[in-house]
Amino acid sequence: MGAQSGKVSDESTRVDSVTYSDEVMRISYTLTKVTKDEIDSDEFTKDAKALAATAFCNEKGLGQFVKSGLSVDLLYKDSTSSPVAEFQIGKSDCL
């Protein structure tokens, strides 16, 4: 399964790819208006993971799959394609 790249999820975040293989969904985002040097990566990761856990665990369609074992790997890159954050949301994040 894959999705078209280039979809804008808000004015400063673009979804680059969504793939699925072996019970793992991988989603790659680009933060289009900032560089890695402008971001506190640790703080960004903490905040993004908390928001993602809430969204993926409670989403009507996907939440049931995450709660039953689907892992969602998220990768965020900056506007120059440098990695900013990478983390996984799984069943234990939905407790």
C-alpha positions in Angstrom: 0.0 0.0 0.0 1.3 3.5 -0.8 0.0 7.0 -1.1 0.8 9.8 -3.4 3.6 12.0 -2.2 3.3 15.8 -1.9 0.1 16.0 0.0 0.0 19.0 2.4 -1.3 18.2 5.8 -1.1 21.8 7.0 0.6 24.9 5.7 4.0 23.9 7.0 3.9 20.1 6.9 3.9 17.9 3.8 3.2 14.2 3.7 5.9 12.7 1.4 5.0 9.0 1.6 2.8 6.5 3.3 3.8 2.8 3.0 2.6 -0.4 4.7 4.5 -3.7 5.0 4.6 -6.4 7.7 2.1 -4.7 10.1 4.1 -1.5 10.0 2.8 1.7 8.5 5.6 4.2 7.6 4.7 7.9 7.2 7.3 10.4 6.0 6.7 14.2 6.5 8.6 17.3 5.5 8.5 20.4 7.6 8.5 22.8 4.7 9.2 26.1 6.5 12.0 25.3 9.0 15.5 23.8 9.1 16.8 21.4 11.7 18.9 24.2 13.2 15.7 26.1 14.0 14.1 23.2 15.9 14.7 21.7 19.3 14.6 18.1 18.0 14.1 16.5 21.5 11.2 18.9 22.3 9.7 18.4 18.8 9.9 14.6 19.1 8.2 14.7 22.5 5.4 16.9 21.3 4.9 15.2 17.9 4.8 11.7 19.5 2.2 12.8 22.0 0.0 14.3 19.3 0.5 11.3 17.0 -0.3 8.8 19.8 -3.6 10.7 20.5 -4.4 10.9 16.8 -3.5 7.3 15.8 -4.9 5.6 18.9 -8.3 7.5 18.7 -8.8 7.6 15.0 -12.0 5.9 14.0 -10.6 3.7 11.2 -6.9 3.2 12.2 -7.2 3.3 16.0 -8.5 -0.3 16.2 -5.6 -1.6 14.2 -3.0 0.3 16.3 -4.6 -1.0 19.5 -4.4 -4.5 18.1 -0.7 -4.4 17.0 -0.2 -2.2 14.0 2.9 0.0 14.4 3.1 3.4 12.8 6.7 4.7 12.1 6.9 8.5 11.6 9.8 10.3 10.1 10.0 14.1 10.0 12.6 15.9 7.8 13.2 19.6 7.6 13.0 21.8 4.5 16.5 20.7 3.4 15.6 17.0 3.8 17.7 16.6 7.0 16.2 14.2 9.6 14.5 16.0 12.5 12.7 13.2 14.3 11.8 9.6 14.0 9.6 7.6 16.3 7.1 4.8 16.4 3.5 4.7 17.7 2.3 1.2 18.8 -0.1 -0.6 21.0 1.6 0.4 24.2 1.1 4.1 23.3 -2.6 3.6 23.3 -3.0 2.5 26.9 
